[in-house]
Amino acid sequence: MSTTITLSQKTVRQQKGVVVLPVEEYQRLLAAAVPTHYLTGKAATKLDKLVADGLREYREGKTRVIKSLADLD
């Protein structure tokens, strides 16, 4: 069985490319995808502050690399 697909070059450029996958591979990727969550209000502000503080501490050299939680003692 042979199927011909015609794509508009303009559409491909606007969409920044096209990906062709077998259905099974697409379904596997969907199942493995991590859901996206958007925070708003107080929760978003709290998380933004936590990230900013962590990045500041990293720049100041106040962080360390550990291989497991046992290294925290």
C-alpha positions as CSV (number, residue, x, y, z in Angstrom):
1,M,0.0,0.0,0.0
2,S,1.4,3.4,-1.0
3,T,0.1,6.7,0.3
4,T,1.0,10.1,-1.1
5,I,1.0,13.0,1.2
6,T,1.3,16.6,-0.1
7,L,2.5,19.3,2.2
8,S,2.5,23.0,1.6
9,Q,6.0,24.5,1.9
10,K,4.5,27.6,3.4
11,T,2.7,25.6,6.1
12,V,5.8,23.6,6.9
13,R,7.8,26.8,7.3
14,Q,5.1,28.4,9.5
15,Q,4.9,25.3,11.7
16,K,8.7,25.1,11.8
17,G,8.8,21.5,10.4
18,V,6.8,18.3,10.3
19,V,7.3,15.0,12.1
20,V,6.0,11.7,10.6
21,L,5.8,8.8,13.1
22,P,4.1,5.5,13.1
23,V,0.9,5.5,15.3
24,E,2.4,3.1,17.8
25,E,5.4,5.3,18.3
26,Y,3.2,8.4,18.7
27,Q,1.1,6.7,21.3
28,R,4.2,5.6,23.2
29,L,5.5,9.2,23.2
30,L,2.1,10.5,24.4
31,A,2.0,7.9,27.3
32,A,5.5,8.9,28.4
33,A,4.9,12.6,28.2
34,V,5.0,14.6,31.5
35,P,1.9,16.7,31.9
36,T,2.3,20.5,32.0
37,H,0.9,22.3,35.0
38,Y,0.5,26.1,35.2
39,L,0.5,27.7,38.6
40,T,-1.2,31.0,39.4
41,G,-1.5,33.3,42.3
42,K,0.2,32.5,45.6
43,A,1.5,29.1,44.5
44,A,3.2,30.6,41.5
45,T,4.7,33.4,43.5
46,K,6.0,31.0,46.1
47,L,7.6,28.7,43.5
48,D,9.2,31.7,41.7
49,K,10.8,32.8,45.0
50,L,12.0,29.3,45.7
51,V,13.6,29.0,42.3
52,A,15.2,32.5,42.5
53,D,16.6,31.8,46.0
54,G,18.0,28.5,44.7
55,L,19.7,30.1,41.7
56,R,21.1,32.8,43.9
57,E,22.6,30.3,46.3
58,Y,24.0,28.3,43.4
59,R,25.7,31.4,42.0
60,E,27.1,32.2,45.5
61,G,28.6,28.7,45.8
62,K,26.3,27.7,48.7
63,T,25.2,24.5,47.0
64,R,26.9,21.1,46.6
65,V,26.5,18.1,44.3
66,I,25.3,14.9,46.0
67,K,24.8,11.4,44.7
68,S,22.1,10.4,47.2
69,L,20.1,11.8,50.1
70,A,22.5,9.9,52.4
71,D,25.2,12.5,51.4
72,L,23.3,15.3,53.2
73,D,24.4,14.3,56.7
